[in-house]
Amino acid sequence: MQQGHLPRLHEDSDIIQDKIVIVSGREIMAYFRNCDRFAANSCHLSVGGEVTRESLSTQHPRPKAKDDA
């Protein structure tokens, strides 16, 4: 069996896959840790192919609270 591969992000960044969550059955959110060796307190959040950097000290990339209605 071949596992699906994620698109290449930055070659200069050390990317470690932390966990992948499927949202709405279409959007794929990939959480990475230690992806930027120049900023240990940063992580890459990939949503629908878009990559952004969030600071772990100010915001923790976690799923929304249950029962959000």
Residue frames as qw, qx, qy, qz and C-alpha x, y, z in Angstrom:
[[0.000, 0.884, 0.467, 0.000, 0.00, 0.00, 0.00],
 [0.412, 0.276, -0.016, 0.868, 1.28, 3.47, -0.87],
 [0.181, -0.686, -0.487, 0.510, 0.55, 6.31, 1.50],
 [0.276, 0.890, 0.260, 0.252, -0.57, 9.69, 0.19],
 [0.577, -0.083, -0.106, 0.806, 2.17, 12.30, 0.11],
 [0.039, -0.886, -0.280, 0.367, 1.86, 15.95, 1.09],
 [0.512, 0.804, 0.033, 0.301, 3.00, 18.71, -1.27],
 [0.653, 0.025, -0.218, 0.724, 6.57, 20.01, -0.81],
 [0.198, -0.942, -0.238, 0.129, 6.71, 23.08, 1.37],
 [0.087, 0.932, -0.352, 0.026, 10.08, 24.71, 2.03],
 [0.863, 0.244, -0.376, 0.234, 13.26, 22.76, 1.30],
 [0.252, 0.498, -0.497, 0.664, 15.21, 24.80, 3.85],
 [0.545, -0.426, 0.312, -0.651, 12.75, 23.93, 6.60],
 [0.098, 0.104, -0.981, 0.135, 12.81, 20.74, 8.62],
 [0.630, -0.156, -0.141, -0.747, 9.27, 19.45, 8.33],
 [0.028, 0.029, -0.971, 0.234, 7.97, 16.83, 10.72],
 [0.477, -0.339, -0.518, -0.624, 4.42, 15.64, 10.23],
 [0.202, -0.160, 0.678, -0.688, 2.57, 15.85, 13.54],
 [0.350, 0.337, 0.843, -0.232, -0.98, 14.96, 12.59],
 [0.114, -0.072, -0.539, -0.832, -3.45, 15.28, 9.74],
 [0.280, 0.386, 0.693, -0.540, -7.10, 16.13, 10.31],
 [0.069, 0.318, 0.698, 0.638, -9.82, 15.97, 7.68],
 [0.148, 0.368, 0.405, -0.824, -12.30, 18.84, 7.96],
 [0.571, 0.461, 0.080, -0.674, -15.69, 18.86, 6.25],
 [0.839, 0.185, 0.508, 0.063, -14.56, 15.74, 4.40],
 [0.627, 0.734, 0.098, 0.241, -12.74, 17.94, 1.88],
 [0.081, 0.889, -0.348, 0.287, -10.27, 20.31, 3.53],
 [0.887, -0.112, -0.319, 0.316, -7.13, 18.70, 4.90],
 [0.201, -0.922, 0.238, -0.229, -5.37, 20.40, 7.79],
 [0.859, 0.104, -0.346, 0.364, -1.79, 19.29, 8.34],
 [0.410, -0.898, 0.142, -0.071, -0.03, 20.23, 11.54],
 [0.777, 0.348, -0.323, 0.413, 3.76, 20.34, 11.61],
 [0.537, -0.835, 0.070, 0.095, 6.25, 20.89, 14.41],
 [0.551, -0.539, 0.417, 0.482, 9.91, 21.91, 14.34],
 [0.688, 0.583, 0.362, 0.233, 9.50, 22.80, 10.68],
 [0.281, 0.891, -0.119, 0.337, 11.51, 25.99, 10.98],
 [0.793, -0.154, -0.310, 0.501, 14.93, 25.41, 12.49],
 [0.256, 0.335, -0.131, 0.897, 15.41, 29.18, 12.75],
 [0.423, -0.342, 0.165, -0.823, 12.28, 29.56, 14.88],
 [0.195, -0.009, -0.966, 0.169, 11.83, 26.65, 17.25],
 [0.208, 0.329, 0.648, -0.655, 8.67, 28.19, 18.69],
 [0.482, 0.374, -0.182, -0.772, 6.99, 28.30, 15.29],
 [0.492, 0.111, 0.862, 0.055, 5.06, 25.71, 13.34],
 [0.184, 0.109, -0.544, -0.811, 3.57, 25.43, 9.88],
 [0.491, 0.332, 0.672, -0.445, -0.17, 25.04, 9.47],
 [0.036, 0.081, -0.710, -0.698, -1.25, 23.78, 6.08],
 [0.444, 0.429, 0.608, -0.499, -4.91, 24.30, 5.21],
 [0.663, 0.666, 0.313, -0.135, -6.12, 23.37, 1.76],
 [0.748, 0.401, 0.111, 0.517, -2.57, 23.71, 0.46],
 [0.048, 0.884, -0.104, 0.452, -2.00, 27.11, 2.06],
 [0.739, -0.154, -0.424, 0.500, 0.90, 27.35, 4.47],
 [0.134, -0.859, 0.065, -0.489, 1.11, 29.85, 7.29],
 [0.488, 0.141, -0.652, 0.563, 3.22, 30.21, 10.42],
 [0.537, -0.727, -0.193, -0.381, 1.62, 30.38, 13.85],
 [0.113, 0.519, -0.654, 0.539, 3.47, 31.00, 17.10],
 [0.599, -0.279, -0.749, 0.045, 2.94, 28.21, 19.61],
 [0.265, -0.154, -0.534, 0.788, 3.45, 30.66, 22.46],
 [0.272, 0.119, 0.089, -0.951, 0.46, 32.76, 21.37],
 [0.773, 0.160, -0.031, -0.614, -1.80, 30.23, 19.67],
 [0.405, -0.210, 0.890, 0.024, -1.97, 26.45, 19.81],
 [0.469, 0.194, -0.570, -0.646, -3.06, 24.80, 16.52],
 [0.178, 0.083, 0.946, -0.257, -5.82, 22.57, 17.86],
 [0.118, -0.431, -0.769, -0.458, -9.27, 21.55, 16.63],
 [0.317, -0.419, 0.020, -0.851, -12.21, 23.72, 17.67],
 [0.323, -0.105, 0.745, -0.574, -14.15, 22.84, 20.79],
 [0.000, -0.252, -0.947, -0.201, -16.73, 20.09, 20.46],
 [0.017, 0.722, 0.684, -0.105, -20.36, 21.04, 19.89],
 [0.159, -0.267, 0.086, 0.947, -19.75, 24.32, 18.07],
 [0.020, 0.509, 0.729, 0.457, -23.34, 25.29, 17.28]]
